[in-house]
Each structure stands twice: as structure tokens, then as C-alpha cells.
Amino acid sequence: MVELTQGILQTSKNVFKNNSGSLVRTLIYTIGHFAIAIICLMLIADVPFIIALTDAIVEPLANSVWYFVLDKIWTNKFSKKS
């Protein structure tokens, strides 16, 4: 179990080391996305903060799942033609 934990930790360190700039920019983008979604919902739709916060988090997660499913279907369809 210790080896597994150390392996995961080392892999995580390597991923961060090799992609630190992208990960930081992605984190900043994600926080900005949440903030923009909250502000837009509160100003445009006159939604309470907690509902806007929930939507700002849930909607991108739902889109991520949709994109993953779409990508799997797409790659399977086109990889069979090759």
C-alpha cells in the first residue's frame, strides 16, 4: 500500500512539474468561469447567490461529462472507418 501511495504521489509531482503553467492557468480560468457565471446569473436572471453558485459549479461539470461521452462516441465512430 505504501508503494502505491508513493507511486501516486510521485506521478502527481511529475504531472505538476511538467504542466505547472497549464495547471495554474487552468485553475485561474476555472475560478474566473465560476465567478463570471455567478455574476451573470445574479445580474441577468436575478437569481440568489447560492443558486447561482450551484449552477456555476454543476453546469460546467455536466458539460464535462457530456463532452467526454461525445468524444468517446466520436472517436469510436471515426476510428472504425480508418
ZAMARGU-4260 file (C-alpha; in steps of 0.2 Angstrom, whole numbers, plus 5000, padded with zeros to 4 digits):
<rodrens>
0) 5000/5000/5000 | 5014/5012/5004 | 5022/5009/4987 | 5005/5013/4978 | 5004/5029/4988
5) 5022/5034/4984 | 5019/5030/4966 | 5003/5041/4965 | 5012/5055/4974 | 5027/5054/4963
10) 5016/5053/4947 | 5007/5068/4954 | 5023/5078/4957 | 5029/5074/4939 | 5012/5079/4931
15) 5013/5095/4941 | 5031/5099/4937 | 5029/5095/4918 | 5012/5105/4917 | 5013/5118/4931
20) 5010/5133/4919 | 4995/5125/4911 | 4988/5119/4928 | 4989/5136/4936 | 4981/5144/4920
25) 4968/5131/4920 | 4964/5134/4939 | 4963/5153/4936 | 4952/5151/4921 | 4940/5139/4931
30) 4939/5151/4945 | 4935/5165/4933 | 4922/5154/4924 | 4913/5151/4941 | 4914/5170/4945
35) 4908/5176/4928 | 4894/5163/4929 | 4888/5168/4946 | 4889/5187/4942 | 4879/5184/4926
40) 4866/5174/4934 | 4864/5186/4948 | 4863/5201/4937 | 4853/5195/4922 | 4842/5182/4929
45) 4841/5190/4947 | 4845/5173/4955 | 4850/5172/4973 | 4869/5169/4976 | 4868/5151/4982
50) 4858/5146/4967 | 4870/5155/4955 | 4885/5147/4964 | 4877/5129/4962 | 4873/5132/4944
55) 4891/5139/4941 | 4898/5123/4948 | 4886/5110/4942 | 4884/5116/4924 | 4902/5115/4919
60) 4903/5098/4927 | 4888/5092/4917 | 4896/5099/4901 | 4912/5090/4905 | 4903/5073/4906
65) 4893/5077/4890 | 4910/5081/4881 | 4918/5065/4887 | 4903/5055/4881 | 4903/5064/4865
70) 4921/5062/4862 | 4920/5043/4866 | 4906/5041/4853 | 4915/5052/4840 | 4932/5043/4842
75) 4924/5026/4841 | 4914/5031/4825 | 4929/5038/4816 | 4942/5025/4822 | 4932/5011/4815
80) 4932/5020/4797 | 4951/5020/4797
</rodrens>
